[in-house]
Amino acid sequence: MAKKYNLKRPIEKKVRFSDEEWEYIKVKIEKSPFKNFQNFARLLIITGEIKNVDYSQLIGLNQEVARVGNNINQMARLANQFKEISPDDIQYLIKEVEALKGMVRENINEAFKQNRGG
């Protein structure tokens, strides 16, 4: 007697592809956040689309802003040491960099939310 499993998704459907279609689909799956056909196909069929967003530019921008902030901090230390810039100017620069970092972080978070359907 065959075992019965209490599956969350008990309905199974078969799909057939030509070699060319399957090669095309494999490339799409590799570029997607999914690593298998079942999850890729289920979401595509249910939602009608799969979004694949490249965040590398936003992440790179965030890293560059952090580097600018580090450079300003180094300059501020030197300026304080040699008394060539006022503490108020230093604080202003630090606040500006923090605001810039916050805007970049906010944009990254917003992009993530939009692409997750949230």
Buried (B, 14 or more C-beta within 10 A) or exposed (E): EEEEEEEEEEEEEEEEEEEEEEEEBEEBBEEBEBEEBEBBBEBBEEEEEBEEEEEEEBEEBBEEBBEBBEEBBEBBEEBEEEEEBEEEEBEEBBEEBEEBBEEBEEEBEEEEEEEEEE
